Amino acid sequence: MAVERHVFLGMTAIIGSTAMTRVLELAQRVARANVAVLITGETGSGKEIVSRAIHHYSLRCSKPFVDINCGALPDQLMESELFGHEKGAFSGADSAKPGMFELAHTGTLFLDEVAELDPRMQVKLLRVLDAVPYYRLGGQKKVQVDVRVIAATNQDLERGVAAGRFRSDLYHRLAEYEIRVPPLRERIDDIVPLAEYFLAQHSERAVFAKAAVSALCRYSWPGNIRELRNAVVNAIVSARKYVVEAEDLPARVRGPLPMTPERGLLLEGLERDAILTALARTEGHHQKAADLLGISRRTLSRKLRVYRRELRQEVPAWQLTPVQ
């Protein structure tokens, strides 16, 4: 499948999978309908880019797009951020300030992590979504706005409703249309195009080796696109040339490195050095050396038989002779 590249409000979307193509089609379809949209999906899966796509394709595309993370502010500040305040409404309110709803008038307001709103704010939000005019904090004049609301969450709001953490009426008001953004592990065809896009942002000459591509596609990406971007940045820093190898990727991503002749010789050398060092520390006592290494006496003896054949001229004879 061909890789598509879109830019929505300055944010680039790289789409190579059928699953994300389907999501984008849903975003285009709902964009022209003046309904509230709830976007669900794991953290870092791309919910914000979908919200921007909806605004981009909507009839409000020339109007403001305003976003706020509902979990980023203390509860006492969220009301002021959403609905604004008048001068002197509280300590530190030195001037009047319009809220996010006013700033988004005739446009789109994106409420990220909406599940983090406390119960009191949920009530206030519901009233505004029902087109009820509201007051700024400390205000005496009602404010009426025309705003299309898009909300997003990485939580199961239906469970939140059942547990009493989220209002049922607000959930149904926000989820007039729902779009689920699949995690990266369900859209493997997006992994390499995204990784190459992040790589090109730091180096136009750099490429991934085949083994690195395989490692990227094998990993499950629990942190989704954010984790992929961070892994690519780490790999660029670690790489010693313009070809990013599997060994340049973070250990959790690459998994166990494949055994190569060169790596095999390196590991064998490290193992031999560890065994001979343990024998030197125990003055040639094989049982003590085995205990120090955390291996059995039998394993140590087997290793030493190999060394007798291969390394007799390189190590002292006493290190190869058991001490009883």
C-alpha positions in Angstrom: 0.0 0.0 0.0 1.3 3.5 -0.9 2.3 5.7 2.0 0.2 8.9 2.3 1.5 12.1 3.8 -0.9 14.8 5.1 -0.4 18.0 7.1 -3.2 19.0 9.4 -2.8 22.4 11.1 1.0 22.1 11.0 1.1 18.5 12.2 2.2 15.8 9.7 0.4 12.5 9.4 2.2 9.5 7.9 -0.2 6.8 6.9 0.8 3.5 5.4 -1.8 1.1 6.9 -5.3 0.2 5.9 -6.4 0.7 9.5 -5.3 4.3 9.6 -6.6 5.0 6.1 -10.0 3.9 7.4 -9.7 6.2 10.4 -8.9 9.1 8.1 -11.9 8.3 6.0 -14.1 8.3 9.1 -12.7 11.7 10.1 -13.5 13.1 6.7 -17.0 11.7 6.8 -17.8 13.1 10.3 -16.1 16.5 9.6 -19.0 17.9 7.6 -21.6 16.9 10.3 -22.0 19.3 13.1 -21.8 16.7 15.9 -19.5 16.2 18.8 -16.8 13.5 18.3 -15.1 11.3 20.9 -11.7 9.9 19.8 -10.5 6.9 21.8 -7.2 5.1 21.8 -4.0 4.4 23.7 -1.6 7.2 24.8 0.5 8.2 21.8 -1.6 6.5 19.2 -2.4 9.6 17.2 -5.7 11.0 18.6 -4.6 14.6 18.3 -3.8 14.3 14.6 -7.3 12.8 14.0 -8.9 15.8 15.8 -6.9 18.2 13.6 -8.0 16.2 10.5 -11.6 16.6 11.5 -11.2 20.3 11.8 -9.2 20.5 8.6 -12.0 18.8 6.6 -14.9 20.6 8.3 -16.8 23.7 7.3 -15.1 25.4 10.3 -11.6 24.9 8.8 -11.0 28.6 8.4 -12.0 29.3 12.1 -10.0 28.7 15.3 -8.8 25.3 16.4 -8.1 25.5 20.2 -6.9 22.6 22.2 -6.5 21.9 26.0 -5.3 19.0 28.0 -7.8 18.4 30.7 -5.3 16.5 32.9 -2.6 19.1 32.7 -4.0 21.7 35.0 -5.2 21.6 38.7 -9.0 21.4 39.0 -9.2 25.0 40.4 -7.6 26.4 37.3 -9.5 24.3 34.7 -12.7 26.4 35.1 -10.8 29.6 34.4 -9.1 28.1 31.4 -12.3 26.8 29.9 -14.7 29.6 30.7 -12.4 32.6 31.4 -12.4 35.1 34.3 -12.9 38.8 35.0 -10.3 41.0 36.6 -10.2 40.4 40.3 -12.1 37.2 40.2 -9.5 35.5 42.3 -6.0 36.2 43.7 -3.7 36.9 40.7 -6.4 37.7 38.2 -4.9 41.1 37.3 -6.9 41.4 34.1 -9.8 39.8 32.3 -9.1 36.7 30.3 -11.3 34.9 27.7 -11.7 31.1 28.2 -11.0 28.4 25.6 -14.6 28.3 24.6 -14.6 32.0 23.7 -11.3 31.6 21.8 -12.7 28.7 19.8 -16.0 30.6 18.9 -17.3 29.5 15.5 -14.4 27.0 15.4 -13.3 23.8 17.1 -12.4 23.0 20.7 -10.3 19.9 21.3 -10.6 18.5 24.9 -7.7 16.0 25.3 -7.8 13.5 28.2 -11.4 14.5 28.9 -11.8 11.7 31.4 -9.6 13.6 33.8 -12.2 16.3 34.5 -13.5 16.3 38.0 -17.3 15.9 38.6 -18.0 19.6 39.2 -16.4 20.5 35.9 -18.2 17.7 34.1 -21.5 19.4 35.1 -20.4 22.8 33.9 -19.1 21.4 30.6 -22.4 19.6 30.0 -24.4 22.8 30.4 -22.2 24.6 27.8 -22.4 21.7 25.4 -26.2 22.0 25.7 -25.9 25.5 24.4 -26.6 27.1 27.8 -24.9 30.6 28.1 -22.4 30.8 31.0 -20.6 33.3 33.0 -16.9 33.9 33.2 -15.5 33.5 36.7 -16.4 36.7 38.5 -18.5 37.9 35.6 -22.0 39.3 35.4 -22.6 39.1 31.7 -23.5 35.7 30.1 -21.3 34.4 27.3 -22.9 32.5 24.3 -20.6 30.5 22.0 -20.8 28.4 18.9 -18.2 25.7 19.2 -17.8 22.3 17.8 -16.3 20.0 20.5 -14.0 17.1 19.9 -12.9 15.1 22.9 -10.3 12.4 23.3 -9.4 9.9 26.0 -7.2 6.9 26.6 -9.7 5.5 29.1 -12.8 3.4 28.7 -15.5 6.0 29.4 -18.2 3.4 29.5 -16.4 1.8 32.5 -16.0 5.2 34.0 -19.7 5.7 33.8 -20.4 2.3 35.3 -18.0 3.1 38.1 -19.5 6.5 38.8 -16.4 8.4 37.8 -17.9 10.0 34.6 -21.4 11.3 34.0 -23.5 9.2 31.7 -25.2 12.3 30.2 -21.9 13.9 29.4 -20.5 10.8 27.9 -23.5 10.5 25.5 -23.2 14.2 24.7 -19.5 13.9 23.8 -19.8 10.6 21.9 -22.4 11.6 19.3 -19.9 10.0 17.0 -16.9 7.9 18.1 -13.7 7.1 16.4 -11.2 4.5 17.7 -7.6 5.0 16.8 -5.9 1.6 16.8 -2.5 1.2 18.6 0.6 0.9 16.5 0.9 -2.8 17.0 -2.4 -3.2 15.1 -1.0 -1.1 12.1 2.4 -2.6 11.4 2.4 -1.0 7.9 2.7 2.4 9.6 5.8 1.5 11.7 8.6 1.8 9.0 7.1 4.9 7.2 6.9 6.7 10.6 10.4 5.6 11.6 11.8 6.8 8.3 10.0 10.1 8.7 11.5 10.6 12.2 14.9 9.5 10.9 14.8 12.0 8.0 14.0 14.8 10.4 17.4 14.4 12.0 19.4 13.2 9.0 18.5 13.1 5.3 21.3 10.7 4.5 20.6 8.1 7.3 18.8 4.8 6.5 17.8 1.7 8.5 19.6 -1.6 8.0 17.4 -4.6 7.2 17.9 -6.0 10.7 16.8 -2.7 12.2 13.7 -2.7 10.1 12.9 -6.2 11.3 13.4 -5.3 14.9 11.1 -2.2 14.5 8.4 -4.4 13.1 8.7 -7.2 15.7 8.4 -4.9 18.7 4.9 -4.3 20.2 5.3 -0.5 20.8 3.3 -0.1 24.1 4.1 3.6 24.0 2.9 3.8 20.4 4.1 6.7 18.1 5.8 8.6 20.9 7.9 5.6 21.9 8.8 5.0 18.2 9.9 8.6 17.8 12.1 8.3 20.9 13.6 5.0 19.8 14.6 6.5 16.5 16.2 9.5 18.1 18.1 7.2 20.5 19.2 5.1 17.5 20.5 8.2 15.7 22.6 9.2 18.7 24.0 5.7 19.1 24.7 5.1 15.4 28.3 5.5 14.3 27.5 5.8 10.6 24.6 6.7 8.3 23.2 3.1 8.4 21.2 2.6 11.6 21.8 -1.0 12.7 19.6 -3.1 15.0 22.2 -2.8 17.7 21.7 1.0 17.7 18.1 0.7 18.8 17.2 0.6 22.5 17.6 -2.9 24.0 13.9 -3.3 24.7 13.2 -2.7 21.0 15.9 -4.7 19.3 15.6 -7.7 21.6 18.4 -10.2 21.8 21.0 -9.5 19.1 21.4 -12.2 16.4 24.6 -14.2 16.9 27.2 -13.4 14.3 30.7 -14.9 14.0 32.3 -11.6 15.3 29.8 -11.4 18.2 30.3 -15.1 19.0 34.1 -14.6 19.3 33.5 -11.5 21.5 31.2 -13.4 23.8 33.5 -16.4 24.0 36.4 -14.1 24.8 34.5 -12.4 27.6 33.4 -15.7 29.0 36.9 -17.1 29.0 38.3 -13.9 30.7 35.6 -14.2 33.4 36.5 -17.8 34.1 40.2 -17.3 34.2 39.8 -14.3 36.4 37.7 -16.3 38.9 40.3 -19.0 38.9 43.0 -16.5 39.6 41.0 -15.0 42.5 40.5 -18.5 44.0 44.1 -19.6 43.4 43.0 -22.3 41.0 40.3 -23.8 43.2 37.7 -24.9 40.7 34.8 -25.5 43.1 35.2 -22.0 44.6 35.6 -20.5 41.1 32.4 -22.2 39.9 30.6 -20.8 43.0 31.9 -17.4 42.3 30.7 -17.6 38.7 27.4 -19.0 39.6 27.9 -22.1 37.4 28.3 -25.8 38.2 31.7 -27.5 38.7 30.8 -29.7 35.8 30.2 -26.7 33.5 33.5 -25.2 34.5 35.3 -28.4 33.9 33.8 -28.7 30.4 34.8 -25.1 29.6 38.3 -25.8 30.7 38.7 -28.9 28.6 38.0 -26.6 25.6 40.6 -24.2 26.8 43.2 -27.0 27.3 42.9 -27.8 23.6 42.8 -24.2 22.4 44.7 -22.0 24.9 47.3 -24.1 26.6 50.1 -21.8 25.6 48.2 -18.7 26.6 47.4 -19.3 30.3 49.3 -20.6 33.3 49.1 -24.4 33.5 47.9 -24.2 37.1 44.7 -22.4 36.0 43.8 -25.4 33.8 44.5 -28.0 36.5 41.9 -28.6 39.2 42.8 -27.8 42.8 41.1 -30.4 45.1 
